[in-house]
Amino acid sequence: MLMLALRGMRTRWVTFVGSFVALALGVGLIAATGLALAATSDAPERGPERFAAAPVVVRAADHLRVDTPTGTRSKPLDHPGPVGPRTADRLAALGRTVEDRTFPADVTVTPTGPDVTAPRTGADARDPRPGQAAAPRPAEAAEARVGHPWPVAAATPYRLTSGRAPAAPGEVVVTTGSGGAPLRTGDRVLVRTPAGNAPRTVVGTVGDRGFEDAVFFTDAEAARISPDIDALVVHADATAVRRALGPDSGMDVLTGHDRRRADPDPDRDARALVSVNALLGTAAGITLFVSAAVVASTFSFAVAGRRREFGLLRTAGATPGQIRRTVCAEAVLVGVLASAAGAWLGARSAPPLVGRMTEAGLAPPWLALGDASWPLHTAFWTGVFVATAAALVSCHRAGRTAPTEALREAAVDSRVMPASRWAAAVLVLLAGLGLPALALAVDPGDLLGRKSYITRPMLLVVGFALLAPVLVRPVGRLLTWLPARLPGATGVLVRENTAAGVRRTAAVAAPVLITVALAATLTGTVATLEEARATEARTAVTADFVVTSGQEGRPLPPAFVERARAVEGAVVGISRSTAVTVLEEDTALVTSEARAVDPARLAAVSELPVTAGRLADLDDGAIVVNEEWLTTRVGDRVTVWLGDGRRTSLRIAAVLATGTGDNGVYVTRHNAGGAGVDRIDVEVAEGGDRQAVAAALHSAGAATGTRVTTRAEWLAANGPGPNDPTRTGLRMILGIALLCTATALANTLVMATSGRVRDLAVLRLAGATVPQILRLVAAEAVAAVGVGTVLGGVVAAVNLLVVWGALVLLGVTSAVVVPWGTLGLVVAAAALLAAVSAVLPASLALRTRPVELAGARE
């Protein structure tokens, strides 16, 4: 069997080259994404940064821990509390302590500072000479930095690279900075802190450590700006510190590697990998699905084109088992060789893939490939399995066919849908339609998740691909109805050849079906959800002006808040970003984003989708929840933990529609958990002067370095952009699908056209010219692409309707966004590639004399 398989591969090398290329490409893509995915298994091991030189760090617990019947559950706190003065005094008795405070300290270089463009040397590079006038320096935009007291700099440790330590309230030491123009000793800067704006003099600089851009003040000045102690460095034995605090102090005692928990954003590396894992996992899954589908289609068409050969073998005495073993041996040989080539290709493609992801901002810059080998093994054996499984399915019917039936079937495609394929198609379609219907009835919100709308189309794609041989004729006749009525025979021939060559048309349509369905479903669903969120925002935000800090986690300057409150003729709604946590069913802690608002102003600056209760009933003892909560009856009480870890019981005042998931929870300032003001919505009062309100707000913004935006500007700034990571990731996934589609199209059409040399010769002998035949071949290829486009469009339409239905049930009225531009490009590229792939082998075959072609064997 092995020798027979080798001889068959040598004789039909065109068929196997196409299958080899399709499988090698699929395995290569799986291997490349697998290697990149393996690199994201663990974040890089980083040691402590801010407190690397501190023996013991004491800070308030940053995790909420709740004992449940099934164990202790933990969730990060949104706003951990400060270290209390009494705790600081108690620990000071054990040894020297250093108080750490962290607060925003944005820096703007004033025009009177030294000229950054003028290089200085010698002593001038460290400090200006006494009495020496500094060259003017142009004003720059504010640079976001964080402030600390100078004594805590030794805990990193920071070392002075120039100048001296700050000794007066108007003096600061700065890091040299990771962006913008570096600051130097002697620069005059304007520093914006929660205590207001004040000019300062840079009296010293320290080296940049890479994790923050810092401004250091005197200890007293830092305490004035931010009275709360965020952390305490204790020079004492950790055991003694824990003993002094006691078991229920609510404080964490950090030593060794645990000191990293006190660093700014210690989980940033792990969090950065979450989206990378999701993207690469999705890409690998879609690559596997598309590759398996196109390889199965390719093998199926290749085996179907050999029915005459199988019939002759059966006539010569070959048993069905021998035919199956021969085809399987060929598949295994192709699978092993192609998988080995694909694994090599994937190993070479993985580094550029990771590089492109980091350049596009889809992955953190430190992401690098490791030495994992399991993705290569997985990709290799997946390729072998896919090739073997595809051949088994394809050759099963050929092995069962009697010799005379096989010879008869070689003339015309008939009985292309056995009962087993009918059963599989019906079951898959029922699952593809039934599961979304069940989700619509039980949990519509689940249909809006990324895992759902990415995997859901696959069942329908498989179902329609299984039914393709049945759907090809009616869809093909529909598409060729008008061309068949035009003058000339080309339209009629396209219609009849499409209907007669069902297997050929279905093989070409299958990859187009997959790509169109995925392209329309993925991009259409994302665009529809974005439009739904935009609709929700436009409906919910009714204020004329919206002011935010522009940086996550940063509060608005208190001076601006006070000036905004005093604007005449304006209704000012001040809110804070916080979180609340609830224990569901005594087993799981669930944290929800929340906003702490002023109930009296909430209705004036917003219009929330209330389904029960009244927003006016919100007070310090109440909460507004959404329909995703387990308890949603107005008047019931729920036990929650606030952003600072406090436990309280609140009454449900109102319930909001779930929507797209952005309708969070609302509490009052009393339950904000220590959060600062990070958003102000301003509505011009009835009878107020809009221009006067705008002028007052912009004046307050200019004085405090705060940008005031109109409602339209805020909506536009918070909407998705062309370089949104989700869209970039989708383009990457669709690029993979298009690459597989291109390979399958070219492969299938080259095989199909090479097997039709006798048909082309008959047309030549009947009087058709070479250009006419080439136009016919191109038209047939484009018609097959059209069939795949129609079937893929049906799959996409069903999935987009499911998304729209889920949004309606969740209370969002938004239109379905169809990505016509993306679909047009995909279909045009597929049609062009199909035409070229069909015309090139046909033009080469037509160079031979028609009489010789007509007598040639297949």
Disulfide bonds with the S-S distance in Angstrom:
none
